[in-house]
Amino acid sequence: MTIREQMNGTATIDNYIGGWRPPASGRRVPSLNPARRSETVGLVPDSDRTDLDAAVAAAEAARRSWRKLAGSQRGALLFKAADLLESRMDEIGRAMTREMGKTIGEAKGETARGAAILRYYAGEGMRPIGDVIPSTDAEALMYTTRVPLGVVGVISPWNFPVAIPLWKIAPALIYGNTVVWKPAIETAVTAALVMECFHDAGFPAGTVNMVVGDGAAIGQGIAEHPGIHGVTFTGSNAVGKRVGQIALARGAKYQLEMGGKNPIVVAADADLDLAVDATISGGLRSTGQKCTATSRVIVVREVYETFKEKLLAKIKTLTVGDGLDAETWLGPCASEKQYETVIGYIRKGREEGAELLVGGERPSHPSLADGFFVTPAVFDRVTTGMTIAREEIFGPVLALMEAGDLKEAIELANDTEFGLSASLYTRDLANALAFAQEMEAGLIRINAETAGVELQAPFGGMKGSSSHSREQGQAAIEFYTAVKTVFVKP
C-alpha cells in the first residue's frame, strides 16, 4: 500500500512504477500543511531520472497490450476507478485540504468532479474513432481511424491535484495510451490516494505510473525523454514554454495550459449583486489559486462606485482560516513560496500607485500565525501599465479598473498577453453577443464567473495562455490520438 501512516499522522509515500516502490535514491521531502506549517502531512519521494526511466520502461512494456483492449474494456476500468474515487471522497478531500489549503467543501467537490471526469471518458470508449471517405476508385474502401500516441507524460500542478491530472490521464487511457504522471510535489499525498484508486481498480501494471519529484528532475525529464511520445502540461507560463520548446525540439507532441489574467466586465445594466458574488467567487475561492480566477474587475463608470461599495461590504464578511474548519471561506496560500509571491505583488501594487482598499495582510488572530494566510485584497485606481494589471498573481487579489463604456471595457479586457477566460455581466443581449465576439479568450462566460468550465466542453486559452490545443470533452481526442488514413483495394 502506498500510504504508511506513522505514529504522528505523517504519511510516507512511494512512487508507482508498475506497482508501489520507493524512490531509487531513498530520498524523501516533507509535504507541509500550509495552514500549520509545523505539521508535516507526508514524506514524499524526491525522485531522479532513474525512477523516471523505470516508469517510461514500464509504460512502454504495457502499451501494446493496453491499446489492443476494446474501448469498452478500458472504459470498464475507468468506471471502477471512478467508483473508488467517489467512495474515498472524504479521505481524499481531507488530504487535499491539509496539503494545499483549499476548504474542505471545495476539496470534496473537486474529488466528485474527478469521479465525473473518469465516468465521462469511460463512456468515450464506445464512440466512433474514424470516418469512411468516398474514394475516386469505385472498387476501393478508404477510411480514417485514430490510434494512440503511445506513452504520454502528464505534468500537473498543485492547485487542482485531482481534477487536472484526471482530465489528462482519463482521455490518455481511454484512447489507448499509457501514462507517466508527475504530480506536484506539494500535493503528492493527494496524488498517491488518486493513484491508489487506479491500482485498486485493477489497471494492468505499467498502464498508469506516478513519479514524484521536482520539476528540474522529473518535469524536464518528461519533456526530454525519447520514450515519451506526447507531453501534456498545466502550470506557469515560464515553465510551460520551456516544456514546449524541449518537446518540439525532439518532435514530440505537446499540449500546454498556462496562466491567465482573467477579466470580469460589469456593464451599466448589470445586476450588481450577482456581479459582486461572481467577482468574489471567481476571484477568491481556492484563495485565488486558479488559472481561470478573476484578477481584473473592469466596471463601467456609471455603476463603478456602487459596485465597489457592494464588493467591499461583501469581502469584509469573508472568513479566513484553516480549510478543515467548516466556517472557513478562504484558506491559506498553498505554500510559503506562494505566500511570498502574493505579498510581493501586493507590495508592488502599492509602490506603483494603486490604492489598497482592503486586505492584503496577514490575519491578526493568533490561531493563524503558523499558516500562510493573507486577507483578500482589493486595489482601486489600477491602470493597465501596473504590474498587478499585467502579471498573473495566483492569489486573493482583485484589481479594480474603471471604463467609460462597454467598448472601452472590452479594450481594457483584451490588453493582456493572456487569453484564458473572460466574463461579462449584462442584461442586454447585444452587449453579450458583442463581448463574445470581441473578447480574445478561449472561454467566454456571460452572467457567470470567470472560473469554471463544464467537463464535457472544450477548455483552453488563446494568446499566451496555451499552445492552442483544447482539453476536456470530445476535443481531447485531438491531442491523445493520431489520424491514420487507410486505403483498401480488393
C-alpha positions as CSV (number, residue, x, y, z in Angstrom):
1,M,0.0,0.0,0.0
2,T,1.2,3.5,-0.8
3,I,0.5,5.4,2.4
4,R,2.0,4.1,5.5
5,E,0.7,6.1,8.5
6,Q,3.2,6.9,11.2
7,M,2.5,7.5,14.8
8,N,2.4,11.3,14.3
9,G,-0.1,11.1,11.5
10,T,2.5,11.7,8.8
11,A,2.2,9.5,5.7
12,T,5.2,8.1,3.8
13,I,4.6,8.0,0.0
14,D,6.1,5.8,-2.7
15,N,6.3,6.2,-6.4
16,Y,4.0,3.9,-8.5
17,I,6.0,2.3,-11.3
18,G,4.2,-0.9,-12.3
19,G,3.4,-1.1,-8.6
20,W,4.4,0.7,-5.4
21,R,8.2,1.2,-5.0
22,P,10.4,3.7,-3.0
23,P,12.5,6.2,-4.8
24,A,15.7,4.8,-6.1
25,S,17.7,7.5,-4.2
26,G,15.9,6.7,-0.9
27,R,15.3,10.5,-0.5
28,R,12.0,12.0,0.6
29,V,11.0,15.5,1.3
30,P,8.2,16.8,3.5
31,S,4.8,18.0,2.3
32,L,3.6,20.6,4.8
33,N,0.2,21.8,5.8
34,P,0.0,25.5,4.7
35,A,-2.5,26.3,7.5
36,R,0.0,24.9,10.1
37,R,3.5,24.8,8.6
38,S,4.8,22.9,11.7
39,E,2.6,20.0,10.6
40,T,4.1,17.5,8.1
41,V,1.3,15.9,6.0
42,G,3.6,13.4,4.3
43,L,7.1,12.4,3.4
44,V,7.1,12.2,-0.4
45,P,9.7,10.9,-2.9
46,D,12.5,13.2,-4.2
47,S,12.9,11.1,-7.3
48,D,15.6,11.3,-10.0
49,R,16.0,10.2,-13.6
50,T,16.5,6.6,-12.5
51,D,12.8,6.5,-11.4
52,L,11.6,8.3,-14.5
53,D,13.5,5.8,-16.8
54,A,11.9,2.9,-14.9
55,A,8.4,4.5,-15.3
56,V,8.8,5.1,-19.0
57,A,10.1,1.5,-19.4
58,A,7.0,0.2,-17.5
59,A,4.7,2.3,-19.7
60,E,6.4,1.1,-22.9
61,A,6.1,-2.5,-21.8
62,A,2.4,-2.1,-21.1
63,R,1.3,0.0,-24.1
64,R,0.9,-2.6,-26.8
65,S,-1.3,-4.9,-24.8
66,W,-3.3,-1.9,-23.4
67,R,-4.0,-0.5,-26.9
68,K,-5.3,-3.9,-28.0
69,L,-8.1,-3.9,-25.5
70,A,-11.5,-2.8,-26.7
71,G,-12.5,0.7,-25.8
72,S,-15.3,-0.8,-23.6
73,Q,-12.8,-2.8,-21.7
74,R,-10.6,0.2,-20.9
75,G,-13.8,2.1,-20.1
76,A,-14.9,-0.5,-17.6
77,L,-11.7,0.0,-15.6
78,L,-12.2,3.8,-15.6
79,F,-15.7,3.2,-14.3
80,K,-14.2,1.2,-11.4
81,A,-11.7,3.9,-10.6
82,A,-14.5,6.5,-10.6
83,D,-16.4,4.5,-8.1
84,L,-13.4,4.1,-5.8
85,L,-12.5,7.8,-6.0
86,E,-16.1,8.7,-5.1
87,S,-16.2,6.2,-2.2
88,R,-13.0,7.8,-0.8
89,M,-14.1,11.4,-1.2
90,D,-13.8,12.3,2.5
91,E,-10.3,10.9,2.8
92,I,-9.0,12.4,-0.4
93,G,-10.7,15.8,0.3
94,R,-9.2,15.9,3.7
95,A,-5.7,15.1,2.4
96,M,-6.1,17.8,-0.3
97,T,-7.1,20.5,2.3
98,R,-4.2,19.5,4.5
99,E,-1.7,19.7,1.7
100,M,-2.7,22.8,-0.3
101,G,-5.2,24.6,1.9
102,K,-8.5,24.9,-0.1
103,T,-11.6,24.5,2.0
104,I,-12.9,21.0,2.7
105,G,-16.1,21.7,0.7
106,E,-14.1,22.7,-2.3
107,A,-11.8,19.7,-1.9
108,K,-14.6,17.2,-1.8
109,G,-16.3,19.0,-4.7
110,E,-13.1,18.6,-6.8
111,T,-12.9,14.9,-5.9
112,A,-16.5,14.5,-7.0
113,R,-15.6,16.2,-10.3
114,G,-12.7,13.8,-10.7
115,A,-15.1,10.9,-10.5
116,A,-17.4,12.5,-13.1
117,I,-14.4,13.0,-15.4
118,L,-13.5,9.4,-15.2
119,R,-17.1,8.3,-15.9
120,Y,-17.3,10.7,-18.9
121,Y,-14.2,9.3,-20.5
122,A,-15.2,5.7,-19.7
123,G,-18.2,6.3,-22.0
124,E,-15.9,7.7,-24.7
125,G,-14.6,4.2,-25.3
126,M,-17.8,3.4,-27.3
127,R,-17.7,6.4,-29.5
128,P,-16.6,6.4,-33.2
129,I,-12.9,6.9,-33.9
130,G,-13.0,7.4,-37.7
131,D,-14.9,8.1,-40.9
132,V,-15.4,6.4,-44.2
133,I,-14.3,8.7,-47.0
134,P,-15.5,8.3,-50.6
135,S,-12.7,7.3,-53.0
136,T,-12.4,8.1,-56.6
137,D,-11.8,4.4,-57.1
138,A,-15.3,2.8,-57.1
139,E,-13.8,-0.6,-56.0
140,A,-11.8,0.8,-53.1
141,L,-12.6,1.4,-49.4
142,M,-11.0,4.5,-47.8
143,Y,-11.4,5.3,-44.2
144,T,-9.7,7.0,-41.3
145,T,-9.1,5.7,-37.8
146,R,-7.5,7.1,-34.7
147,V,-4.5,5.5,-33.0
148,P,-2.9,6.3,-29.6
149,L,0.3,8.3,-29.4
150,G,2.0,5.7,-27.2
151,V,3.4,6.8,-23.8
152,V,2.0,10.2,-22.6
153,G,3.8,12.3,-20.0
154,V,1.4,14.2,-17.7
155,I,2.7,17.1,-15.7
156,S,0.1,18.5,-13.3
157,P,0.0,21.4,-10.8
158,W,-0.8,21.7,-7.1
159,N,-3.9,23.9,-7.3
160,F,-6.3,21.2,-8.5
161,P,-4.4,18.0,-7.6
162,V,-7.3,15.6,-8.5
163,A,-9.3,17.3,-11.3
164,I,-6.5,18.5,-13.6
165,P,-4.5,15.2,-13.7
166,L,-7.6,13.2,-14.2
167,W,-8.8,15.3,-17.2
168,K,-5.4,14.4,-18.7
169,I,-5.0,10.8,-17.6
170,A,-8.5,9.6,-18.3
171,P,-8.6,10.6,-22.0
172,A,-5.0,9.4,-22.5
173,L,-6.0,6.0,-21.2
174,I,-9.4,5.6,-22.9
175,Y,-7.8,6.3,-26.3
176,G,-5.2,3.6,-25.7
177,N,-2.1,5.4,-24.4
178,T,-0.1,4.5,-21.3
179,V,0.8,7.2,-18.8
180,V,3.8,8.5,-16.8
181,W,2.4,11.1,-14.3
182,K,4.4,13.7,-12.4
183,P,2.1,15.3,-9.8
184,A,3.2,18.5,-8.0
185,I,5.5,17.6,-5.1
186,E,3.4,19.9,-2.8
187,T,0.3,17.7,-3.2
188,A,1.9,14.2,-3.6
189,V,-0.1,12.7,-0.7
190,T,-3.3,13.5,-2.5
191,A,-1.9,12.2,-5.8
192,A,-1.0,8.9,-4.1
193,L,-4.6,8.5,-3.0
194,V,-5.7,9.0,-6.5
195,M,-3.1,6.6,-7.8
196,E,-4.3,4.0,-5.3
197,C,-7.8,4.2,-6.9
198,F,-6.2,3.2,-10.3
199,H,-4.3,0.4,-8.6
200,D,-7.4,-1.0,-6.7
201,A,-9.5,-0.8,-9.9
202,G,-7.2,-3.3,-11.5
203,F,-5.4,-1.4,-14.2
204,P,-2.6,-3.6,-15.7
205,A,0.9,-2.9,-14.3
206,G,2.6,-0.2,-16.2
207,T,-0.6,1.4,-17.6
208,V,-0.5,4.3,-15.2
209,N,2.7,5.3,-13.4
210,M,3.4,8.1,-10.9
211,V,6.8,9.6,-10.3
212,V,7.1,12.3,-7.6
213,G,10.0,14.8,-7.8
214,D,10.9,18.3,-8.5
215,G,10.4,20.0,-11.9
216,A,14.0,20.2,-12.9
217,A,14.5,16.4,-12.5
218,I,11.1,14.9,-13.4
219,G,9.2,17.6,-15.3
220,Q,12.1,18.5,-17.5
221,G,12.9,14.8,-17.8
222,I,9.5,14.0,-19.1
223,A,9.8,16.7,-21.7
224,E,13.2,15.4,-22.8
225,H,12.6,11.7,-22.6
226,P,12.8,10.0,-26.0
227,G,10.4,7.3,-24.8
228,I,7.6,9.7,-24.2
229,H,5.5,10.4,-27.3
230,G,3.3,13.2,-26.0
231,V,3.5,15.7,-23.1
232,T,0.6,17.5,-21.5
233,F,1.3,20.2,-19.1
234,T,-0.6,22.6,-16.9
235,G,1.3,25.3,-14.9
236,S,3.1,28.6,-15.2
237,N,3.9,30.3,-18.5
238,A,7.7,30.3,-17.9
239,V,7.8,26.5,-17.3
240,G,5.2,25.7,-19.9
241,K,7.1,27.5,-22.6
242,R,10.3,25.6,-21.7
243,V,8.4,22.3,-21.7
244,G,7.1,23.1,-25.2
245,Q,10.5,24.1,-26.6
246,I,12.1,20.9,-25.4
247,A,9.3,18.7,-26.7
248,L,9.2,20.5,-30.0
249,A,13.0,20.1,-30.4
250,R,12.7,16.3,-30.3
251,G,9.5,16.1,-32.3
252,A,7.1,15.1,-29.5
253,K,3.5,16.2,-29.5
254,Y,2.8,18.7,-26.7
255,Q,-0.1,20.5,-25.0
256,L,0.3,23.5,-22.7
257,E,-2.3,25.1,-20.5
258,M,-0.8,28.0,-18.7
259,G,-1.7,31.3,-17.0
260,G,-4.5,33.8,-17.2
261,K,-5.2,37.5,-16.3
262,N,-8.9,37.0,-16.5
263,P,-11.3,40.0,-16.5
264,I,-14.8,40.3,-15.4
265,V,-16.6,43.2,-17.1
266,V,-19.6,44.8,-15.4
267,A,-21.8,46.7,-17.8
268,A,-24.0,49.6,-16.7
269,D,-27.2,47.4,-16.9
270,A,-25.8,44.5,-14.9
271,D,-27.4,43.0,-11.8
272,L,-24.7,44.4,-9.4
273,D,-25.4,41.9,-6.6
274,L,-24.9,39.0,-8.9
275,A,-21.8,40.6,-10.4
276,V,-20.3,41.1,-6.9
277,D,-21.0,37.5,-6.0
278,A,-19.4,36.3,-9.2
279,T,-16.3,38.5,-8.7
280,I,-15.8,37.2,-5.2
281,S,-16.4,33.5,-6.1
282,G,-14.4,33.7,-9.3
283,G,-11.6,35.7,-7.9
284,L,-11.2,34.5,-4.3
285,R,-12.3,30.9,-4.0
286,S,-9.4,28.5,-3.7
287,T,-7.6,31.6,-2.4
288,G,-7.4,32.9,-6.0
289,Q,-5.1,30.0,-7.0
290,K,-6.9,29.1,-10.2
291,C,-5.7,29.8,-13.8
292,T,-9.3,30.9,-14.5
293,A,-9.6,33.1,-11.4
294,T,-10.9,36.6,-11.8
295,S,-8.0,39.0,-11.5
296,R,-9.1,42.3,-13.2
297,V,-12.5,43.7,-12.4
298,I,-13.5,46.2,-15.1
299,V,-16.6,48.2,-14.3
300,V,-18.4,50.8,-16.4
301,R,-18.1,54.3,-14.9
302,E,-21.9,54.7,-14.4
303,V,-22.0,51.9,-11.8
304,Y,-18.4,51.9,-10.6
305,E,-18.8,53.4,-7.2
306,T,-21.9,51.5,-6.3
307,F,-20.3,48.2,-7.4
308,K,-17.2,49.0,-5.4
309,E,-19.2,49.7,-2.3
310,K,-21.1,46.4,-2.5
311,L,-17.9,44.5,-3.3
312,L,-16.1,45.8,-0.2
313,A,-19.0,45.2,2.1
314,K,-19.2,41.6,1.0
315,I,-15.5,40.9,1.1
316,K,-15.3,42.1,4.7
317,T,-17.7,39.3,5.7
318,L,-15.4,36.5,4.4
319,T,-13.8,34.2,7.0
320,V,-10.1,33.4,6.6
321,G,-8.9,30.2,8.3
322,D,-8.0,26.6,8.2
323,G,-9.8,24.9,5.3
324,L,-10.8,22.0,7.6
325,D,-12.9,24.4,9.6
326,A,-16.5,24.3,8.3
327,E,-16.8,28.1,9.0
328,T,-13.8,29.0,6.8
329,W,-14.5,30.6,3.4
330,L,-10.9,31.4,2.4
331,G,-8.0,29.1,3.2
332,P,-4.2,29.8,3.2
333,C,-1.9,30.2,0.2
334,A,-0.6,26.8,-0.7
335,S,3.0,27.3,0.3
336,E,5.4,29.8,1.8
337,K,6.7,30.4,-1.7
338,Q,3.2,31.3,-3.0
339,Y,2.5,33.4,0.1
340,E,5.7,35.4,-0.5
341,T,4.8,35.8,-4.2
342,V,1.3,37.2,-3.3
343,I,2.7,39.6,-0.7
344,G,5.3,40.7,-3.2
345,Y,2.6,41.6,-5.7
346,I,0.6,43.5,-3.1
347,R,3.7,45.5,-2.2
348,K,4.3,46.2,-5.9
349,G,0.7,47.4,-6.4
350,R,1.1,50.0,-3.6
351,E,4.5,51.1,-4.8
352,E,3.2,51.7,-8.4
353,G,0.3,53.9,-7.1
354,A,-2.7,51.6,-6.8
355,E,-4.9,52.2,-3.8
356,L,-5.3,49.2,-1.5
357,L,-8.8,49.5,-0.2
358,V,-8.9,46.4,2.0
359,G,-6.9,43.3,3.0
360,G,-3.5,42.2,1.7
361,E,-2.1,41.4,5.1
362,R,-1.6,38.5,7.5
363,P,-4.7,38.0,9.7
364,S,-4.1,39.0,13.3
365,H,-5.7,36.1,15.0
366,P,-3.1,34.0,17.0
367,S,-4.5,30.7,15.7
368,L,-3.5,31.7,12.2
369,A,0.1,32.7,13.0
370,D,1.6,29.4,11.9
371,G,0.0,29.4,8.4
372,F,0.4,31.1,5.0
373,F,-2.7,33.3,5.3
374,V,-3.4,36.6,3.6
375,T,-6.6,38.5,3.8
376,P,-8.3,39.1,0.4
377,A,-7.0,42.3,-1.2
378,V,-8.8,44.8,-3.4
379,F,-6.9,47.5,-5.3
380,D,-8.5,50.7,-6.7
381,R,-7.2,53.1,-9.3
382,V,-5.4,50.4,-11.2
383,T,-4.1,51.3,-14.7
384,T,-3.1,49.0,-17.5
385,G,0.6,49.6,-17.1
386,M,0.7,48.4,-13.5
387,T,2.3,45.1,-12.7
388,I,-0.9,43.9,-10.8
389,A,-2.8,44.5,-14.0
390,R,-0.4,42.6,-16.3
391,E,1.1,39.6,-14.4
392,E,-0.7,36.6,-13.0
393,I,-0.7,36.8,-9.2
394,F,-2.3,33.4,-8.4
395,G,-3.6,34.7,-5.1
396,P,-6.6,36.6,-3.5
397,V,-6.0,39.9,-5.1
398,L,-8.5,41.9,-7.2
399,A,-7.6,44.9,-9.4
400,L,-10.5,47.4,-10.0
401,M,-10.4,49.3,-13.3
402,E,-12.9,51.9,-14.5
403,A,-14.1,52.1,-18.1
404,G,-16.1,54.8,-19.8
405,D,-18.4,52.4,-21.6
406,L,-18.5,48.7,-22.7
407,K,-16.4,49.3,-25.8
408,E,-13.6,50.7,-23.6
409,A,-14.1,47.9,-21.1
410,I,-13.5,45.3,-23.8
411,E,-10.4,47.1,-25.0
412,L,-9.1,47.0,-21.4
413,A,-10.0,43.4,-21.0
414,N,-8.1,42.5,-24.2
415,D,-5.0,44.5,-23.2
416,T,-3.0,41.5,-21.9
417,E,-0.7,38.8,-23.1
418,F,-3.1,36.2,-21.7
419,G,-6.4,34.9,-23.2
420,L,-7.8,32.2,-21.0
421,S,-11.3,33.2,-19.7
422,A,-13.4,36.3,-19.5
423,S,-16.8,37.1,-18.1
424,L,-19.5,39.8,-18.7
425,Y,-22.4,40.8,-16.5
426,T,-25.2,42.4,-18.5
427,R,-28.9,42.2,-19.2
428,D,-28.5,43.3,-22.8
429,L,-28.3,40.5,-25.4
430,A,-26.5,42.8,-27.9
431,N,-23.8,43.5,-25.2
432,A,-23.4,39.8,-24.6
433,L,-23.0,39.0,-28.3
434,A,-20.5,41.8,-28.8
435,F,-18.5,40.7,-25.9
436,A,-18.4,37.1,-27.0
437,Q,-17.3,38.2,-30.5
438,E,-14.7,40.7,-29.5
439,M,-13.0,39.0,-26.4
440,E,-9.7,37.3,-27.1
441,A,-10.1,34.4,-24.8
442,G,-10.8,30.7,-25.1
443,L,-13.6,30.7,-22.5
444,I,-16.3,33.3,-22.6
445,R,-19.0,33.3,-19.8
446,I,-22.0,35.7,-19.8
447,N,-23.6,36.3,-16.4
448,A,-21.3,33.7,-14.8
449,E,-17.9,33.9,-13.1
450,T,-14.7,33.5,-15.0
451,A,-13.7,30.4,-13.2
452,G,-15.1,27.0,-14.2
453,V,-15.9,25.1,-17.3
454,E,-18.1,22.0,-17.6
455,L,-16.1,18.8,-18.1
456,Q,-17.9,17.9,-21.4
457,A,-16.9,21.2,-23.0
458,P,-13.5,22.1,-24.7
459,F,-11.2,24.0,-22.4
460,G,-8.1,26.1,-23.4
461,G,-6.8,29.6,-23.9
462,M,-5.7,32.0,-26.6
463,K,-2.6,34.1,-26.9
464,G,-0.1,33.3,-24.2
465,S,-2.4,31.1,-22.1
466,S,-2.0,27.9,-24.1
467,S,-0.5,26.1,-27.0
468,H,-3.9,26.5,-28.7
469,S,-5.0,22.9,-28.2
470,R,-8.0,22.0,-26.2
471,E,-8.6,19.8,-23.2
472,Q,-11.7,18.1,-21.8
473,G,-14.8,16.9,-23.7
474,Q,-14.6,15.2,-27.0
475,A,-11.9,17.7,-28.1
476,A,-9.4,15.7,-26.1
477,I,-9.2,13.1,-28.8
478,E,-7.3,15.6,-31.0
479,F,-4.3,15.6,-28.7
480,Y,-4.2,12.0,-27.4
481,T,-4.5,10.3,-30.8
482,A,-3.1,10.5,-34.3
483,V,-5.2,10.1,-37.5
484,K,-4.4,7.2,-39.8
485,T,-5.8,7.1,-43.3
486,V,-6.4,3.6,-44.8
487,F,-6.9,2.7,-48.5
488,V,-8.0,-0.8,-49.3
489,K,-8.2,-2.1,-52.8
490,P,-9.6,-5.6,-53.2
